[in-house]
Amino acid sequence: MKKNILRVFILFCLIQSNLHAEEALKHPFLWKIEKGNQHAYLFGTMHLPMPELKVLSKNISTIIDGCDGVRTEIDMSFMNQMKASTLMLREDNRTFKEILPKGLYRRSQVYLKTISPALNLQPFTQMKVWAFSMTLGLLKDAMQNIGLKVIDEQIFTYGKEQNKSTDGIETIEEQMGYFDSFSMAEQLLMLESTLDYLESNENYSEEMKLLYLEGDEKKMMAFVMQQFQDKKYEKLEEKFMEVLLYSRNKIMAKRIETLLVENPKKSYFFAFGTMHFLDKRSVIEVLRKRGYSIHRVK
């Protein structure tokens, strides 16, 4: 089954915020893992701000209160996020006008204008092409919610405020390095795929938002796994999934297990992008093969 690259970006990152005030997650993507006398929790997030969604509803905050530590994908401290911004920049002095094919350059300019007439490529011209591709998909929402914390940061901050042990399961250098492993040709194709998607799908995020709120694993996966017709992205999509999801799932699961084994009397709350916990080759599947009992918390 094929996936458009931006669909994966959006699954990791994007839901527009247009909810009723202080709506709580009624069916969170939340799992309890157990082995022997030890337990921990896995929570699927979206990496963006959702101001009208009460992420830290009573059931989620109570679970975190009962844990010894909180682990997000990366350390969500301000300084680490600033480092991430730096790692998204190229070290050469070339501009996008020199790097991007004329058609992609023009399409990028036009799309930015649909977000705001004041936007142009100049502020983004030193970004790595893969980072610009991701930014395009998130920009409209980010501009509407300036200064608001993404879901992961809310959880990380709450854990720190409750004097829990907080950290990332990956380093920011590792996470950025996965994207850097794509060649320039692959990054340009990534940008083309992103623009293809954004230019023709205006309501995707609304449907994804509703699916996230509904919390139905099968519906979420069915939506994401819709077959895409354009074969030119097939090899890139396969590499994207292998590098950014499947191989990372193995590493994440191994580090979860190491943390639990080294701290047998402690419990942890792990909050990663939802896709890491769904379907085959997920973190959950890897941990189950390692002898952990895992069930969805309803």
VOPA-366514 format. One record per residue: residue in three letters; x, y, z of N, C-alpha, C in turn. Coordinates in pm, whole numbers, plus 50000, padded with zeros to 5 digits. Layout:
BEGIN
ALAXYZXYZXYZ ...
END
This chain:
BEGIN
MET500844988150000500005000050000500875012450000 LYS500485022049920501295034049904500765045149993 LYS501665054650027501265066050106501885078450044 ASN501125088950029501705101549987502585106650100 ILE503735112050067504705116150169504095126350265 LEU503355135950214502805145950305501765139950398 ARG501095129350355500165122750446500905117850569 VAL502105112650549502895108150663503345120050746 PHE503795130950679504155143150752502995147550840 ILE501795147850780500655152950853500255143550965 LEU500385130650944500075121351052500995123751169 PHE502285126751141503215129951247502905143651308 CYS502445153051225502545167051263501275175351261 LEU500265172151180499295182451146497855178951177 ILE497205187451255495755187851266495385202451285 GLN494505207951205494075221751223493285222751352 SER493395234051420492715235951548491395243351527 ASN490295236151530488985242051508487965234151589 LEU488225233051718487415224651805486595233151900 HIS485625226851964484865233952067485765236652187 ALA485475247352258486345251652368486565240552470 GLU487825238652504488235229452609487695215352587 GLU487645210952465487225197152438488335187652478 ALA488005177252553489005167552598489025155552504 LEU490135148452503490235136152425489395125352492 LYS488315121352426487435111152484487995097152463 HIS488695095152352489265082052321490735083852281 PRO491575087352375492985089952342493685077552291 PHE494665079552206495525068552163496485065552279 LEU496005057652372496705055052498496745040052525 TRP497935035052555498115020852584498875019052716 LYS498555008452788499295004752909500144992552876 ILE501414993152913502304981752890502724976053026 GLU502784962753033503094956153159504034944353137 LYS504874942053235505714930253237506114927853382 GLY505714916453436505964914053578505174923953661 ASN505854930553755505194940353841505334954553790 GLN505954956153674506214969553622505204973253513 HIS504894986253507504004990953402504455004653352 ALA503965008253233504245021353175503105024453078 TYR503155036453017502095040552926502675045952795 LEU501955043552687502295048852555501155057952511 PHE501475070152468500435079752429500765085452291 GLY499825084052198500005089252063499635103952054 THR500545111951999500345126451991500275130951846 MET500045143851829500255150951704501185162651737 HIS502195164851655503235174451690502845188751650 LEU501785193851708501355207451677500465212751789 PRO500275226051794499395231651897497935229451861 MET497125226251961495685224951942495035232252059 PRO494915245452051494525253452167493165250152226 GLU492195245852142490865242952196490735228752247 LEU491805220752229491775206952276492475206052412 LYS491765200852509492345199152641493085185852645 VAL494355186252602495165174152595495365168252734 LEU495705176952828495955172252964494645171553042 SER493735163552990492475161253060492755153453187 LYS491755151953270491965146053402492575132153396 ASN492105123853299492625110253294494095109853253 ILE494495118653159495895118953116496795124653224 SER496405135853283497235142053387497355132953509 THR496275125953543496315116853658497305105453633 ILE497325100253510498275089653477499705094753486 ILE499965106653432501305112453440501695114653586 ASP500745119253667501015121553810501495108753878 GLY500985097253831501355084653893502615078353838 CYS503225084853740504455079553681505685086653738 ASP506835080253724508095086153772508765094853666 GLY508485091953538509155099453433508305101053308 VAL508635111253230507975114053103509035114452994 ARG508765107452883509695107352770508925110552642 THR509305121352577508785124752445509815120252341 GLU509515122452213510455117852110511815124252129 ILE511825137452149513055144752181512815153152306 ASP513895157552366513825167152477513135179752423 MET511985183452482511205194752432511525207852501 SER512685208652565513085221252628513315231952521 PHE513235244452561513375255652467514725255252395 MET515785252852469517125252852410517265241652307 ASN516665230152334516765219052239515965221952112 GLN514825228752128514045232552011514765243151928 MET515515251951993516325261651920517415254551841 LYS517985244251901519015236351831518415229651709 ALA517165224851722516485218551609516335228351493 SER515985240751526515835250951422517135253251348 THR518235253051421519555254851360519895243151269 LEU519565231051311519885219151233519035217951106 MET518005226251094517195226250973517755235450865 LEU518845242450897519425251950802520605245950726 ARG520765249850601521905245650521523115254150557 GLU524295248650530525535255850562526125262950441 ASP525535260950323526045267950204525395281750195 ASN525805289650099525275303150083524335304249964 ARG523915292749911523015293149796521585296349839 THR520835302149747519435305449773518555294849709 PHE517275295049745516335285749683516235288149532 LYS516455300449489516375303249346517475295849271 GLU518585293349339519685285749278519465270649291 ILE518785266449395518665252149426517425245949363 LEU516285252649371515025246949326514865248249175 PRO514365237749109513975239248969512945250448955 LYS512915256948842512055268748824510605265748857 GLY510125253948814508725250548841508415249448989 LEU509305242849065509105241349209509235254749280 TYR510165262849234510345276149294509065284349277 ARG508525284349156507325292149127506125286749205 ARG505965273549209504845267649281504935270649431 SER506145270449485506335273549628505935287949658 GLN506335297049571505965311149588504445312749584 VAL503825306349487502375307649472501645301949593 TYR502105290349643501435284549758501575293349882 LEU502745298849903502925307750018501955319550013 LYS501695324549893500765335749878499335331849913 THR499005318949898497665314549936497485314550088 ILE498605313450161498555314050307498455328450353 SER499305336950293499275351150323499935358850209 PRO499295369350160499875377250052501235383150087 ALA501525384150217502805390050260503955380050258 LEU503655367250241504695357050244505435355750111 ASN506735352650121507535349150004508615339450049 LEU509445335049957510445324849988511655330050065 GLN511845342850069513065348350129513345343450272 PRO512355343250363512655338850500513035324050512 PHE512735316250408512965301850414514165297350332 THR514835306550266515785302850161517025295550210 GLN517345296450340518505289250393518115275850457 MET516845272450449516405259650506516815248050417 LYS517035236550478517195224350400515875221650329 VAL515945215750211514735213950131513715205250204 TRP514175194550272513235186050346512535194050456 ALA513275203150521512695211150629511655220950573 PHE511935226450457510985235450392509715227850354 SER509865215650306508705207350271507795205450392 MET508395202150506507615200250628506965213350673 THR507725224150662507225237250705506005241450625 LEU506015238850494504875242550411503585236350462 GLY503655223850503502465216950550501955221850684 LEU502825228250762502485232450898502295247550912 LEU502675254950808502815269350821501515276550854 LYS500445272950785499175279850808498725278350952 ASP498815266251003498405263751141499325270951239 ALA500625270851211501585277451300501325292451307 MET500985298551193500735312951192499455316551267 GLN498525307051272497275309551344497415307451495 ASN498485300751536498655297251677500055300851727 ILE500495312751695501835317151732501995316951884 GLY503085310751930503405310552072502775299252150 LEU501875291652089501235280752161502085268152154 LYS502035260352259502855248252267502215236752191 VAL503045228852123502555216752059502195206652168 ILE501415196552131500935186652228502085180352305 ASP503155176452234504295170052298504945179052402 GLU505055191852369505675201252463504775203452585 GLN503465203352565502565204552680502785193152778 ILE502915181052724503125169252809504485169952877 PHE505525173452800506875174552854506925185052965 THR506305196752940506305207653038505555203653165 TYR504405197053147503635192653264504455182953348 GLY505135173653283505965164253356507045171253436 LYS507685181153375508735188653445508145196453563 GLU506975202353541506325210053649505945201153767 GLN505695188353739505345178853845506585171753901 ASN507765177053866509045171753915509285157353872 LYS508795153953753509065140753697510395141153622 SER510995129553607512175128453521511725130453377 THR512315140053305511915142853167513115142053074 ASP512875136852952513945135852853513325131352721 GLY514155130652618513735125352490514225111152473 ILE513495103152397513935089452369514965089552257 GLU514975100552178515975102752074516655116052101 THR517845118152045518465131352049517995139151927 ILE518075152451935517655160551821518585158251702 GLU519855155451730520795152551621520405139751547 GLU519965129751622519505117351558518275120051471 GLN517305127151526516065129251453516285137351325 MET517065148051334517365155851215518215147851116 GLY519055139051170519925131051086519155121450996 TYR517995116651042517175107950958516745115350831 PHE516335127750846515935135650729517135139050641 ASP518265141750705519465145250628519965133650543 SER519505121450572519965109950495519375109550354 PHE518395118150327517805118750194518655127650103 SER518905123049982519715130649887518975143249845 MET519685152549780519035164649732517945161349631 ALA518215151549543517195147549445515945142349516 GLU516125134649622514995129449699514265140649771 GLN514995150349823514365161549892513555170049795 LEU514045171849674513285179449574512015172049536 LEU512105158849526510915150849497509935151649613 MET510465152249735509645153749855508865166849850 LEU509555177549809508885190449798507805190249691 GLU508115183849579507115182649472505885175149519 SER506085164249591504975156449645504145164749743 THR504845172449827504155180949925503265191149855 LEU503805197649751503025207549679501865201149604 ASP502095189549545501005182149480499845180449577 TYR500195176649699499165173949798498465186749843 LEU499245196749880498665209049934497785216349833 GLU498165215449709497405222549604496065216149574 SER495885203549612494665196449573493825191049689 ASN494295192849813493575187349927493455197750038 GLU492305204350042492115214850141491515209750271 ASN490795198750267490035194250385490645182250455 TYR491835178150412492435166150470492635167450620 SER493155178750663493455180550806492195180150891 GLU491075184950838489825184450913489405170050938 GLU489515161550836489155147550852490115140550947 MET491425143650934492405137751023492155141951168 LYS491795154551186491495159551320490355151551384 LEU489305149451308488155142051360488525127551391 LEU489365121551307489805107851331490655106951457 TYR491505116851479492325116951600491445118051724 LEU490445126651717489525128151830488705115451852 GLU488325108951743487545096751755488365085451815 GLY489675085251782490565075451843490405061251792 ASP489895059551670489685046251613490925042351532 GLU491645032151578492895028051512492675023751368 LYS491655015751344491415010451210491035021551113 LYS490185030651157489795041751070490985050751040 MET491805053251141492985061651121493925055351018 MET494195042451034495095035650942494495034750802 ALA493195032050792492545031250661492645044450587 PHE492525055350660492615068650600494025071350550 VAL495015068150633496395070750596496865061650483 MET496355049450481496835039450386496105039750252 GLN495335050050228494675051150098495715051149987 GLN495465043449885496455042149777496535054949696 PHE497755058749665498005070449582498375065849442 GLN497925072949341498055068449203499425071249142 ASP500095081749183501325085949116502485076849154 LYS502965069149059504025059349084505405065749101 LYS505565078249060506905084149063507415086449205 TYR506505086049304506915087949442507115074649516 GLU506865063549451506805050749519508095047249593 LYS509235048149528510505044549592510845054049705 LEU510575066749685510845076549790509955074049911 GLU508705070849887507785068049998508225055750077 GLU508695045650006509175033550074510385036750162 LYS511315044750110512475048750190512045057450307 PHE511115066450282510615075350386510075067350504 MET509235057450474508645049350579509695040950652 GLU510625035550578511665027150640512565035250731 VAL513005046950682513965055250758513295062550874 LEU512135068450847511525077350946510515070551038 LEU510135058251004509165051551090509665037951138 TYR509795028351048510065014551089511385012951163 SER512465018551111513765017051178513765024451311 ARG513105035851315513015043351441512175035951543 ASN511115029251499510285021551593511105011151667 LYS511995004451595512854994451659513755000851764 ILE514335012251728515225019251822514455024251943 MET513295030251917512465035352028512075024152123 ALA511625012852068511205001652152512374996352235 LYS513544995552173514724990752245515085000052360 ARG514975012952338515315022752442514265022852552 ILE513015020752516511955019452617512265007452707 GLU512574996352644512864984152721514084986052810 THR515134992252756516354994652836516035003152958 LEU515245013652939514875022453050514085014853156 LEU513175006353113512364998753208513194988253281 VAL514074981653209514914971253270515874977353371 GLU516434988853338517404995353427516735002153546 ASN515425004353538514675010853647513415002853679 PRO513584990753731512454981453747511374986153844 LYS511694995653930510705000354027510035013353984 LYS510325017853862509775030453814508825028253696 SER507895037753680506965037353567507155050153484 TYR506845049053355507095060153263505895062553172 PHE505785075053127504765079253031505505083352904 PHE505325075352796505995077852669505015084152572 ALA505335095852519504445103152428505165105352295 PHE504765097852193505355098752059504235101351958 GLY504635104951835503655106351727502825093651713 THR501525095251692500585084051691501005072651598 MET501565076151482501905065951383502885055551437 HIS503685059351536504665049951592503995038351666 PHE502705039751698502015029451777500975021651698 LEU500835024551568499785018351490500305008151389 ASP499524997751368499714988051262500994979751280 LYS501404973151172502554964151177503854972051189 ARG504864965351250506204970951268506194983351358 SER505154984651440505034995951532505864993451659 VAL506015003651740506655002251870505934991651953 ILE504614991651946503824982052023504114967751978 GLU504164965451848504454951951798505834947251841 VAL506814956151836508174952451877508214948852024 LEU507554956852109507554954152253506804941352287 ARG505734938552215505014926152240505894914052211 LYS506684914952106507604904052073508694902552179 ARG508904913152257509884912752365509254908252497 GLY507994903952491507354898152608506494907552689 TYR506224919452639505404929052713503934927052678 SER503074928052780501634927852761501164942152740 ILE500454944652632500044958352599498574958452562 HIS497804967652624496394968852589496004983452584 ARG495044986352501494534999952484493735003852608 VAL493975015952657493235021252772492035028952718 LYS490835024552751489605031052703489025040452807 
END
